[in-house]
Amino acid sequence: MRVKEILRAATQAWSPAMKHPAYLALGTAAQQLDASFNTSAALEIFEMDFADTSMDMKLRGTLPTSNRFHSLIWVAFDMEVKGSSGRLIGGSESGTVSVFSPDAILSAGEDAVIGQSNKHTGPVHTLDYNRFQSNIIASGASDSEIYIWDLNNFSNPMTPGAKFIPFHCVSCFYHILASANPSGKAIVWDLRKNEPIIKISDHSNRMHCSGMLWHPEVATQLLLASEDDRLPVMQMWDLRFATSPLKVLESHTRGILSISWSQADPELLLSSGKDNRILCWNPNTGEVIYELPTANQWCFDVQWCPRNPALLSAASFDGRISVYSVMGGQQQHSTVDQISASFDTSDPFGTGQTLPPLQVPQPSVETTIIPPLKKPPKWERRPVGASFAFGGKLVMFESPKVAPQQQPIPRQVHVSQVTTETEFLQRSAELQATLQSGSFSSYCHGKIRSAPSDAEQDIWRFLMVNFEDEARVKFLRLLGFSKDELQRKVSHHNTRYIRGERGKLTDMDGLISQALLVGNFEAAVDLCLNDGRFAEAILLSISGGEELLKKTQQRYLHRQTNSLISSVVTQNWRDIVQSCELDNWKEALAALLTYANPEAFAPLCDTLGARLQAEGTEKHCLQACLCFICSGNIERLVECWTSQRDCSSPLELEDLVEKVMILRKSIERLRSGEVCVQSSALTEKLIQYSSILASQGSLSSALRYLPDSPDQVHTLIHIYIVTCSVCVCVCLCLCLCVCVCVCVCVCVCVCGCVCVCVVQLPENYTPSAPITAPVMGFSAEAPGPQDRVQVPPGAPQEPSIQVRGHDVRAHQKSLCFHHHNSVFEKLTLMTGFVLQGHIYELPLQQTKRKLDDASKRLESLYDKLRDQALSPSILGGLHEISRCVGGRNYQQGLEVHTQVVSSSNFSEISAFMPVLKVLMTIANKLAV
């Protein structure tokens, strides 16, 4: 691609590679005239300003000269030492060799000519310099003259050998000088011995040498070019085998006028010939890899730019200096006959007569497509390179350097594994080995020993207890409540008991006796309560009947300031959790471990943990983590832990994943099934954890921690375990709706009550585990009728701490809710359809969060249905809503919902009715 151009009939020389920016020196060419017949001569320096989009080059300096030039070179003499621009050496048609200062020419100063010599008797056709000693210059003239010049002592040149053949070109390499004559013979000189060492001759005798170059890298190889039209070739000679050419490059159809070998890439060789072509060769293969667009005139000189190896310049006989780039790619090129275009149709000698149209050639425009360079140049090819790939792989490549005549060696690519997180990988490998072997207790023991703080030790102790028997009892011990310690304190207190003296009868005793004599137990109880005799009042109320006993208990508890006693009797643990002082969180958690039934245990622990987490301090968040471990709530554990710990580093993230995976395995152990956790916070951390593992090369381990695919259809499994002193009921409800709504409800009771309801299931359905559940829960697999139903741990089995119900018969009613099976089935189908069938098809993350919250809040509805705590009017409304949902009539369902809310006690329905409205609104929006 042509980038710059100037109209000059001149010889050319590029500035050395150290000169910035690049300059092009032009000396008026000898034996050439332009259209104006100007006979003056000058030495000009142009700057390559590529910021200027025009084709013109900027003239930076000019020096008039008395002679025109056959040859011109720019050497880097004294550039490193003195910081100058080097030297310009020109060979003129009068035999003068002149040395110029580029700095003086650029600054338009005086003394631009540093030295001149008239040693040559004929025109100086060729100049060359030693690339390893820039002060050594060789010149060759037509009268068999070769001089070696030292710029440090320019007045005394030396000459190798004697005059016997007129030389056309010379070339220097180290202390070796090569010269060639037009007859095709070349002589190689040893300048240290001042004598020829080898002669090269073409046996065809048709070789008319027009150019000679040394190989840039191989010191024994020499290139000769022939300008004879009968033999337009270039011959590659190796001085070690000088009997015949090593290689012959043939593509020109007429003689070759100029050659230039790229110092940046030995596989790029330029040649210009009388056939108006400029070719770029790969001398190793003999292939033409690029052809430059040219005009209709011969190009007598081509040169590579040392500063920018992609640039080259070409001087043609039509008075044009063109600068090209071999990196221009494919393009269309239009050429015009400039000589014809320089004359118009008028008489050029000013007669005013119009010439006949046929006598003046019209400018012809030719359009050709220039293909790009066939191979990337060496400066664009990286000799070595490295790149990081997925999986922590480091890919490195190298291009071995080989001799030009050797077979190319295949490029080598090395793939290595880079590991930067050694401790992280070690801990991850230990965790993976533990998950596969199942040695969770020993793993937790090791974590307890290496824990950096007491809070970290407590967390691992709680996690370890999940894999042991009598977990609740051991949780109590970790909280500081031990059975043995309590027994010791009670024994010590009993030894100090001293029996008091018997008091005298009072008037109050007489009144109580009179009330008992007449059978008025209620009056006797009132007297005892007013006198502070609470034990007597409780004993007397038992004889007065169930109603009096209940009334007495309420009056007693109302007077007590200890809420624990009230909660133990009334089984109202939610008030304890919601109102207790957070400094007494251990006592509150111990009460839940002792008395809460498995169904209510997890929500109560989550409530206590949420209160601790809301305080925002690190201490309270660590305490909240213990509550979430007890409840088995992985999602809340992740949220609480990440709220106080920066999990961006690999080791911090490893701490979190270890706790999550161990807790998950403990839940799977209790359920005998896999647990699927749907948590955005956990998913984000697991993806980050897998990415770090993958970047360290542990791809197989990374795949194990990736979250489940969102396309998988998950099942909502509710496991309800209700215990009492007489009857144990295990109820398993599996609900799914994809295209066909399905519900299976199985209730198996020890007392013999069995209720089964089945709707068609999809053939390819596979149930998955629930999100969270109490740690003390049972396996999701219901026992068969012949097996003894296992009683859940419940309260610790200690005779000293037993709670006796005031009415055992109240607990002997059937715990199976088959009376409300229809409405519960339909509502479960509705929620299961909306939540599970289409939750992963929703485009908005906000809607998904609403459904996740709805699935948790619907637990209160299921609780009220099981406990038969809903009024008939609300049950009727729920029946009507389920019927509307079954018919996909969500608008009518919303109207019924509004009626139920307006006509019912809001405190009775506030926990679940807003959720039903949200679900119906989303279902209506999705048109499902």
LINWOFEN-V652249 format. One line per field, one symbol per residue. burial: I if it has 9 or more other C-alpha atoms within 8 Angstrom, else O. A space follows every 50 residues. Layout:
burial=???
//
This chain:
burial=IOIIIIOOIIIIIIIIIOIOOIIIIIIIIIOOIIOOOOOOIIIIIIIIOO OOOOOOIOIIIIIOIOOIIIIIIIIIOIIOOOOOIIIIIIIIIIIIIIII IIIIIIOIOOOIIIOIIOOIIIIIIIIIIIOOOIIIIIIIIIIIIIIIII OOOIOOIOIIOOOOOIIIIIIIIOOIIIIIIIIIIIIIIIIOOIIIOOII OIOOOIIIIIIIIIIIOOOOIIIIIIIIOOIIIIIIIIIOOIOOIIOIIO OIOIIIIIIIIIOOIIIIIIIIIIIIIIIIIIIOOIOIIIIIIIIOIIII IIIIIIIOIIIIIIIIIIIIIIIIIIOOIOIOIOIIIOOIIOOOIIIOOO OOOOIOOOOIOOIOOOOOOIIIIOOOIIOOOOOOOOOOOOIIIIIIIIIO OOOOOOOOOOOOOOOOIIOOOOOIIOIIOOIIOIIOOOOIOOIIIOIIOO IOOOOIIIIIIIIIIIIOOOIIIIIIIIOOIOOOOIOOOOOOOOOOOOOO OOOOOOOOOIIIIOIIOOOIIIIIIIIIIOOOIIOIIIOIIIOIOOOIIO OIIOOIIOOOOOOOOIIIOOIIIOIIIIOIOOOOIOOIIIIIIIIIIIIO IIOIIIIIIIIIIOOOOOOIIIIIIIIIIIIIIIIOIIIIIIOIOOIOOI IIIIOIIIIIOIIIIIIIIIIIIOIIIOOOIIIOIIIOIIIIIIIIIIIO IIOOIIOOOOOOOOIIIOIOIIIOOOIIIIIIIIIIIOOOIIIIIIIIII OOIIIOOOOOIOOOOOOIIIOIIIIIIOIIOOOOOOOOOOOIIIIIOOOO OOOOOOOOOOIOOOOIIOOIOOIIIIIIIIIIIIIIIIIIOIOOOOOIOO IIOIIOIIOIIIOIIIOOOIOOOIIOIIIIIIIIIIOOIIOOIIOIIOOI IOOIOOOOIOIIIOIOIOIIIIIIOOOO
//
